[in-house]
């Protein structure tokens, strides 16, 4: 699709130098717009990164309720969703501009821009296909030449993801001979291509891990890939906001709550995994996970952490009133907080899980290899460091320091769940293990205030296609539509 794009103000907005109205985010607004030929690659890259991150936030706001990081105000559980914000961020704002970047990069011999565009495409495709299963890609973004694109299968999309990442890796492992380099248009790494290379490997390992349960990738392949991935928290793929361009979660959870408007509260699954309920601490030095007060807070006068049961009408698991809410000025709820896509901590938990499985581990087996156990401990340490918590007592507690012989899959996945707080990747983890309480200790189905609901007693496993796509591309949608409780292709229950 040949796009008419307003971008300059977006880039300035991300950098905190200006403010713009929503019209500047419309990639197809002709009035007063900038023509594609007048734009440089660097004019397009910042808006694409911004929309990629916004899509991640949109998905997190949708699926974070499913994964019981939070509930709606007072314990509300979400029902069927179309996740339409994510769809719009990718198909309207990101993909057309990515393709334009690639066209310009090919014409100008700018392979670093091609590599980054491919990584961003893979990130977007990954969250989109994991949300809906089959989606348009090979025929997408053709505009008026093909207003009703066919859908690629999820298996085909995954092949595309790996092809994009492998192409990016090949480019970034080759010395650059081009005059074109990324700089302040790169809102993630500021032009550091070594970090982009490590990101490509880490993202590839994430998507390989998804396919282990499908039997198309082995745990050892995941280990081989992740060993070339992130090496420290400084590699984390995230974008920080500013006091001029505020973090949307701060607006939703802090500003809205302060004005008496709808917001979310912390769910019991998260709180009970961190307050000693599901994993009782054995040391008197610990009463809660030191990361919990960096995520949430209690009302004045309260001392006992009680999360909201999903759909429980405001109650905590013991039947008393819940009280845990998002922290004002928390790590993810400050005005300039980052939104994170993938981190070094997650990379270590990917390694721990893959090594556990490679050692023959199952959802209920006990004991694993030194590689799995050390990656588990290193992941916890990296998580504590990222959030600014003192994890020394936590790491020493026998409930955490279980030893190689005592390590179980639920230890790894609990720590990954906590570290990936608010990350939609957790929805993938839940589905990969069929929402098992052997793997996610304490996990229970949302309570239904209206037990006559169509999907009462069933886990949601995908989003439904947005109404805009149903209207514009009805034939393709009808051919691919499934119920929201139907597993996606890679889901072990399929």
C-alpha positions as CSV (number, residue, x, y, z in Angstrom):
1,X,0.0,0.0,0.0
2,X,1.3,3.4,-0.9
3,X,0.7,5.4,2.3
4,X,0.2,9.1,3.0
5,X,1.8,9.5,6.4
6,X,2.0,12.1,9.1
7,X,5.0,11.1,11.1
8,X,7.3,14.0,12.1
9,X,5.2,15.1,15.0
10,X,5.0,11.5,16.2
11,X,8.8,11.2,16.4
12,X,9.0,14.5,18.3
13,X,6.2,13.3,20.6
14,X,8.1,10.2,21.5
15,X,11.2,12.2,22.3
16,X,9.3,14.6,24.4
17,X,9.9,17.6,22.2
18,X,6.3,18.4,21.2
19,X,2.7,17.4,21.5
20,X,0.3,16.4,18.8
21,X,-3.4,15.7,18.3
22,X,-4.5,12.2,17.4
23,X,-4.7,13.1,13.7
24,X,-0.9,12.7,13.5
25,X,-1.3,9.0,14.1
26,X,-3.5,8.5,11.1
27,X,-1.5,6.9,8.3
28,X,-4.2,7.3,5.7
29,X,-5.2,11.0,6.3
30,X,-4.6,12.9,3.0
31,X,-5.4,16.4,4.1
32,X,-2.2,18.3,5.0
33,X,-0.3,15.0,5.1
34,X,3.3,14.2,4.1
35,X,3.7,12.2,1.0
36,X,5.6,9.0,1.2
37,X,8.3,10.1,-1.3
38,X,9.1,13.1,1.0
39,X,9.8,10.9,4.0
40,X,13.1,9.4,5.1
41,X,13.5,6.0,6.8
42,X,14.3,7.7,10.1
43,X,11.0,9.6,9.8
44,X,9.1,6.3,9.7
45,X,11.0,4.2,12.2
46,X,10.1,6.0,15.4
47,X,6.3,5.9,14.7
48,X,6.6,2.2,13.9
49,X,8.4,1.5,17.2
50,X,5.9,3.6,19.0
51,X,2.9,1.7,17.5
52,X,4.6,-1.7,18.1
53,X,4.9,-0.8,21.8
54,X,1.4,0.6,21.9
55,X,0.1,-2.7,20.5
56,X,1.9,-4.5,23.2
57,X,0.2,-2.3,25.8
58,X,-3.2,-2.9,24.2
59,X,-2.7,-6.7,24.3
60,X,-1.5,-6.5,27.9
61,X,-4.6,-4.6,28.9
62,X,-6.8,-7.2,27.2
63,X,-5.0,-10.4,28.3
64,X,-3.8,-9.3,31.7
65,X,-7.3,-9.9,33.0
66,X,-7.3,-13.4,31.5
67,X,-3.9,-14.2,33.1
68,X,-5.2,-12.7,36.4
69,X,-2.5,-10.1,36.9
70,X,-5.4,-7.8,37.5
71,X,-9.1,-7.7,37.5
72,X,-11.4,-4.9,36.5
73,X,-12.4,-2.4,39.2
74,X,-13.6,-4.4,42.2
75,X,-12.8,-7.8,40.8
76,X,-14.5,-7.8,37.4
77,X,-13.5,-10.6,35.0
78,X,-13.2,-10.0,31.3
79,X,-15.3,-11.9,28.8
80,X,-14.9,-12.4,25.1
81,X,-12.6,-9.8,23.5
82,X,-11.7,-8.6,20.0
83,X,-8.5,-6.9,21.1
84,X,-9.2,-4.4,18.4
85,X,-6.6,-1.9,19.6
86,X,-3.8,-4.4,18.8
87,X,-5.3,-5.1,15.4
88,X,-5.4,-1.4,14.5
89,X,-1.9,-0.7,15.8
90,X,-0.4,-3.4,13.5
91,X,-2.5,-3.3,10.4
92,X,-3.3,0.4,10.2
93,X,-0.2,2.0,11.7
94,X,2.7,-0.4,11.8
95,X,2.7,-2.8,8.8
96,X,2.3,-0.2,6.0
97,X,5.1,1.9,7.4
98,X,7.3,-1.1,7.9
99,X,6.9,-2.1,4.3
100,X,7.7,1.5,3.2
101,X,10.9,1.4,5.4
102,X,11.9,-1.8,3.7
103,X,11.3,-0.4,0.2
104,X,13.4,2.6,1.0
105,X,16.1,0.5,2.6
106,X,16.4,-1.7,-0.4
107,X,16.6,1.3,-2.8
108,X,19.2,3.1,-0.6
109,X,21.3,0.1,0.4
110,X,20.5,0.5,4.1
111,X,20.5,-3.1,5.4
112,X,20.5,-2.1,9.1
113,X,17.0,-0.5,8.6
114,X,15.9,-3.7,6.8
115,X,17.1,-5.8,9.8
116,X,15.3,-3.7,12.3
117,X,12.1,-3.6,10.2
118,X,12.2,-7.4,10.0
119,X,12.6,-7.7,13.8
120,X,9.7,-5.3,14.3
121,X,7.6,-7.2,11.9
122,X,8.3,-10.4,13.7
123,X,7.4,-8.9,17.0
124,X,4.1,-7.6,15.7
125,X,3.3,-10.8,13.8
126,X,4.0,-12.8,16.9
127,X,1.6,-11.0,19.2
128,X,-1.1,-10.8,16.4
129,X,-1.1,-14.5,15.5
130,X,-0.9,-15.6,19.1
131,X,-4.0,-13.5,19.8
132,X,-6.1,-14.6,16.8
133,X,-4.4,-17.6,15.2
134,X,-4.9,-17.2,11.5
135,X,-4.4,-13.6,10.3
136,X,-3.7,-11.7,7.1
137,X,0.0,-11.2,6.2
138,X,1.2,-12.3,2.8
139,X,-1.6,-10.3,1.1
140,X,-2.0,-7.6,3.8
141,X,-1.2,-3.9,3.3
142,X,-2.0,-4.0,-0.4
143,X,-4.7,-1.3,0.1
144,X,-7.1,-0.8,-2.8
145,X,-5.3,-3.4,-4.8
146,X,-6.6,-6.1,-2.5
147,X,-9.1,-4.8,0.1
148,X,-10.1,-8.4,1.1
149,X,-6.8,-10.2,1.8
150,X,-6.8,-13.9,2.5
151,X,-5.6,-15.2,5.9
152,X,-2.3,-17.0,6.4
153,X,-2.4,-20.0,8.8
154,X,-0.6,-19.6,12.1
155,X,1.8,-22.3,11.0
156,X,2.6,-20.1,7.9
157,X,2.9,-17.0,10.1
158,X,5.4,-18.7,12.4
159,X,7.5,-19.7,9.4
160,X,7.4,-16.0,8.4
161,X,8.5,-15.0,11.9
162,X,11.5,-17.2,11.8
163,X,12.4,-16.2,8.3
164,X,12.3,-12.5,9.2
165,X,14.4,-13.0,12.3
166,X,16.9,-15.2,10.5
167,X,17.2,-12.6,7.8
168,X,17.8,-9.8,10.4
169,X,20.4,-12.0,12.2
170,X,22.2,-12.6,8.9
171,X,22.3,-8.9,8.2
172,X,23.4,-7.9,11.7
173,X,26.2,-10.5,11.8
174,X,27.7,-9.0,8.7
175,X,29.8,-5.8,8.8
176,X,27.9,-2.8,7.7
177,X,29.1,-1.1,4.5
178,X,26.2,1.4,4.2
179,X,26.3,5.0,5.1
180,X,22.9,4.7,6.8
181,X,22.9,4.0,10.5
182,X,20.1,4.2,13.1
183,X,20.4,6.8,15.7
184,X,17.9,8.8,17.7
185,X,15.1,7.4,15.5
186,X,15.7,4.1,17.3
187,X,13.6,4.5,20.4
188,X,14.7,1.2,21.9
189,X,18.5,1.0,21.6
190,X,19.6,4.3,20.1
191,X,21.3,2.7,17.2
192,X,23.2,-0.1,19.1
193,X,23.0,-2.9,16.6
194,X,24.7,-5.4,18.9
195,X,21.6,-5.1,21.1
196,X,19.3,-5.5,18.1
197,X,21.1,-8.7,17.2
198,X,20.8,-10.1,20.7
199,X,17.1,-9.1,20.7
200,X,16.6,-11.0,17.4
201,X,18.0,-14.2,19.0
202,X,16.0,-13.7,22.2
203,X,12.7,-13.1,20.3
204,X,13.4,-16.2,18.2
205,X,13.9,-18.3,21.3
206,X,10.6,-17.1,22.7
207,X,8.8,-18.2,19.5
208,X,10.7,-21.5,19.3
209,X,9.6,-22.3,22.9
210,X,6.0,-21.8,21.8
211,X,6.4,-24.7,19.4
212,X,8.0,-27.2,21.7
213,X,4.7,-28.5,22.9
214,X,3.5,-28.7,19.3
215,X,6.5,-31.0,18.6
216,X,8.0,-28.9,15.8
217,X,11.0,-27.5,17.8
218,X,13.1,-29.3,20.4
219,X,14.1,-27.8,23.8
220,X,17.8,-28.0,22.7
221,X,17.1,-25.8,19.7
222,X,15.7,-23.2,22.1
223,X,18.8,-23.5,24.3
224,X,21.1,-23.0,21.3
225,X,19.3,-19.8,20.3
226,X,18.9,-18.3,23.7
227,X,22.6,-18.6,24.4
228,X,23.1,-15.9,21.7
229,X,20.4,-13.7,23.2
230,X,20.4,-11.0,25.9
231,X,23.3,-10.8,28.4
232,X,22.1,-8.3,30.9
233,X,19.1,-6.1,31.9
234,X,20.7,-3.4,29.8
235,X,19.5,-5.4,26.7
236,X,15.8,-5.2,27.7
237,X,13.5,-4.4,24.8
238,X,11.4,-1.6,26.2
239,X,10.4,2.0,25.5
240,X,10.2,4.7,28.2
241,X,7.6,7.4,28.2
242,X,8.1,11.0,29.3
243,X,6.2,13.6,31.3
244,X,5.2,15.1,27.9
245,X,4.1,11.8,26.4
246,X,2.8,9.9,29.5
247,X,2.7,6.2,30.0
248,X,-0.8,5.0,29.2
249,X,-0.8,2.6,32.1
250,X,-0.2,5.5,34.5
251,X,-3.2,7.3,32.9
252,X,-5.4,4.2,33.3
253,X,-4.4,2.9,36.7
254,X,-3.3,6.1,38.6
255,X,-5.0,9.1,37.0
256,X,-8.3,7.4,36.3
257,X,-8.4,5.9,39.8
258,X,-7.7,9.3,41.4
259,X,-10.6,10.8,39.5
260,X,-13.0,8.0,40.5
261,X,-13.1,6.4,37.0
262,X,-12.7,2.8,35.9
263,X,-9.4,1.2,36.6
264,X,-8.0,-2.2,37.4
265,X,-7.1,-3.8,40.7
266,X,-4.5,-6.5,41.5
267,X,-5.8,-10.1,41.1
268,X,-5.4,-12.8,43.7
269,X,-3.4,-15.0,41.4
270,X,-0.6,-12.5,41.4
271,X,-0.8,-11.4,45.0
272,X,-1.2,-14.9,46.4
273,X,1.9,-16.0,44.4
274,X,3.9,-13.2,46.1
275,X,2.5,-12.9,49.7
276,X,3.3,-16.3,50.9
277,X,-0.1,-17.9,50.4
278,X,0.8,-20.2,47.5
279,X,4.5,-20.4,48.3
280,X,4.9,-20.1,52.1
281,X,8.2,-18.6,53.1
282,X,10.3,-20.6,55.5
283,X,12.4,-17.7,56.7
284,X,11.1,-15.2,59.3
285,X,12.9,-12.5,57.4
286,X,10.3,-12.7,54.6
287,X,6.6,-12.0,54.7
288,X,6.1,-11.0,51.0
289,X,8.1,-11.1,47.8
290,X,10.1,-7.8,47.8
291,X,8.8,-7.0,44.3
292,X,5.1,-6.9,45.4
293,X,5.3,-3.4,46.9
294,X,6.9,-2.2,43.7
295,X,3.9,-3.4,41.7
296,X,1.1,-2.6,44.1
297,X,0.0,-0.9,47.3
298,X,-2.6,-1.2,50.1
299,X,-5.1,1.4,51.3
300,X,-4.0,3.4,54.3
301,X,-4.3,1.4,57.4
302,X,-4.2,-2.0,55.7
303,X,-1.3,-4.4,56.3
304,X,-2.3,-7.7,54.8
305,X,-2.1,-8.1,51.1
306,X,-5.3,-9.5,49.6
307,X,-5.8,-9.7,45.8
308,X,-9.1,-9.7,44.0
309,X,-10.6,-13.0,43.0
310,X,-11.3,-12.9,39.2
311,X,-15.0,-12.3,39.0
312,X,-15.4,-12.6,42.7
313,X,-17.3,-9.4,43.4
314,X,-14.5,-7.7,45.3
315,X,-13.6,-10.6,47.6
316,X,-10.1,-12.1,48.3
317,X,-9.6,-15.9,48.3
318,X,-10.4,-16.1,52.1
319,X,-13.8,-14.5,51.5
320,X,-12.9,-11.1,53.0
321,X,-12.7,-7.9,51.1
322,X,-9.7,-7.6,48.7
323,X,-7.5,-4.5,48.9
324,X,-4.5,-4.7,46.6
325,X,-4.3,-2.1,43.9
326,X,-1.7,-0.7,41.4
327,X,1.1,1.3,43.0
328,X,1.0,5.0,42.5
329,X,4.4,5.8,40.8
330,X,5.2,2.1,40.6
331,X,7.7,0.6,38.2
332,X,5.1,0.2,35.5
333,X,2.7,2.9,36.7
334,X,4.7,6.1,36.8
335,X,4.3,8.9,34.4
336,X,7.5,8.0,32.6
337,X,7.5,4.2,33.1
338,X,8.5,1.9,30.3
339,X,6.4,-0.6,28.4
340,X,8.4,-3.8,28.0
341,X,8.2,-6.3,25.2
342,X,11.0,-8.8,26.1
343,X,13.7,-8.8,28.8
344,X,16.9,-10.4,30.0
345,X,14.9,-11.9,32.9
346,X,12.5,-13.6,30.5
347,X,15.4,-14.9,28.5
348,X,16.8,-16.6,31.6
349,X,13.4,-18.2,32.4
350,X,13.2,-19.3,28.7
351,X,16.6,-21.0,29.3
352,X,15.5,-22.5,32.6
353,X,12.3,-24.0,31.1
354,X,14.0,-25.3,28.0
355,X,16.8,-26.9,30.0
356,X,14.2,-28.4,32.4
357,X,12.3,-29.9,29.4
358,X,15.5,-31.0,27.7
359,X,16.3,-32.9,30.9
360,X,13.1,-34.9,30.5
361,X,11.1,-32.7,32.9
362,X,7.3,-32.8,32.9
363,X,4.6,-30.7,34.5
364,X,4.8,-32.8,37.7
365,X,8.4,-34.2,37.8
366,X,10.9,-33.1,40.4
367,X,14.6,-32.4,39.8
368,X,16.6,-31.1,36.9
369,X,20.0,-30.1,35.6
370,X,22.4,-27.5,36.8
371,X,21.7,-25.5,33.7
372,X,18.0,-25.3,34.5
373,X,18.5,-24.5,38.1
374,X,21.2,-21.8,37.6
375,X,19.1,-20.1,34.9
376,X,16.1,-20.1,37.3
377,X,18.2,-18.5,40.1
378,X,19.8,-16.0,37.7
379,X,16.4,-15.1,36.3
380,X,15.2,-14.2,39.8
381,X,18.3,-12.2,40.5
382,X,17.9,-10.3,37.2
383,X,14.3,-9.6,38.0
384,X,15.1,-8.2,41.4
385,X,17.8,-6.0,39.9
386,X,15.4,-4.8,37.2
387,X,12.8,-3.7,39.6
388,X,15.2,-2.3,42.2
389,X,14.4,-4.9,44.9
390,X,16.7,-6.5,47.4
391,X,16.4,-10.2,46.6
392,X,19.1,-11.6,48.9
393,X,16.7,-13.0,51.6
394,X,14.3,-14.1,48.9
395,X,16.9,-16.1,47.0
396,X,18.2,-17.7,50.2
397,X,14.7,-18.8,51.4
398,X,14.3,-22.6,51.1
399,X,11.0,-22.1,49.4
400,X,12.9,-20.5,46.5
401,X,16.4,-22.1,46.9
402,X,15.0,-25.6,46.3
403,X,18.2,-27.0,44.8
404,X,18.6,-29.0,41.5
405,X,17.0,-32.0,43.0
406,X,14.0,-30.1,44.2
407,X,13.3,-27.9,41.1
408,X,9.9,-28.3,39.5
409,X,8.4,-26.6,36.5
410,X,6.0,-24.6,38.6
411,X,9.0,-22.9,40.4
412,X,10.3,-21.7,37.0
413,X,6.9,-20.6,35.7
414,X,5.9,-18.9,38.9
415,X,9.0,-16.7,38.7
416,X,8.5,-16.1,35.0
417,X,4.9,-15.1,35.7
418,X,6.0,-12.6,38.4
419,X,8.8,-11.2,36.4
420,X,6.6,-10.8,33.3
421,X,4.0,-8.8,35.2
422,X,1.7,-7.2,32.7
423,X,3.3,-8.8,29.7
424,X,0.9,-10.6,27.3
425,X,3.4,-13.4,26.8
426,X,2.0,-14.9,30.0
427,X,-1.3,-15.6,28.1
428,X,0.8,-17.8,25.8
429,X,2.4,-19.6,28.8
430,X,-1.0,-20.3,30.3
431,X,-2.3,-21.8,27.1
432,X,0.9,-23.8,26.4
433,X,0.3,-25.6,29.7
434,X,-3.5,-25.7,29.4
435,X,-4.0,-23.4,32.4
436,X,-2.7,-26.1,34.7
437,X,-2.6,-25.5,38.4
438,X,0.3,-28.0,38.5
439,X,2.3,-25.4,36.6
440,X,0.6,-22.2,37.9
441,X,-0.1,-23.0,41.5
442,X,-3.4,-21.8,42.8
443,X,-4.8,-20.9,39.4
444,X,-8.6,-21.2,39.2
445,X,-11.2,-20.4,36.7
446,X,-12.7,-16.9,36.9
447,X,-15.9,-16.8,38.9
448,X,-19.0,-16.1,36.8
449,X,-21.4,-13.5,38.2
450,X,-23.8,-14.7,35.5
451,X,-23.4,-18.5,35.3
452,X,-25.6,-18.6,32.2
453,X,-22.8,-16.9,30.1
454,X,-22.0,-18.7,26.8
455,X,-18.5,-19.6,27.8
456,X,-18.9,-20.0,31.6
457,X,-16.5,-22.6,32.9
458,X,-14.2,-22.4,30.0
459,X,-10.8,-20.7,29.6
460,X,-10.6,-18.0,26.9
461,X,-7.8,-19.1,24.4
462,X,-7.9,-16.4,21.7
463,X,-9.4,-13.1,20.7
464,X,-12.3,-12.8,18.2
465,X,-11.8,-10.9,15.0
466,X,-12.6,-7.2,15.3
467,X,-15.9,-6.0,13.8
468,X,-14.1,-3.7,11.4
469,X,-12.4,-6.8,9.8
470,X,-15.7,-8.7,9.8
471,X,-17.3,-5.8,7.9
472,X,-14.5,-5.3,5.4
473,X,-13.3,-8.8,4.8
474,X,-16.3,-11.0,5.8
475,X,-15.6,-14.0,3.5
476,X,-12.0,-14.5,4.9
477,X,-13.1,-13.9,8.5
478,X,-15.9,-16.4,8.2
479,X,-13.5,-19.0,6.8
480,X,-11.2,-18.6,9.8
481,X,-13.5,-17.7,12.7
482,X,-13.4,-19.9,15.8
483,X,-14.9,-19.6,19.2
484,X,-12.8,-17.7,21.8
485,X,-12.3,-20.9,23.7
486,X,-10.9,-22.8,20.7
487,X,-7.1,-23.5,20.9
488,X,-4.8,-21.9,18.4
489,X,-2.6,-24.0,16.2
490,X,0.4,-24.4,18.5
491,X,-1.7,-24.9,21.6
492,X,-1.1,-28.4,23.0
493,X,-4.8,-28.9,23.4
494,X,-5.5,-28.4,19.7
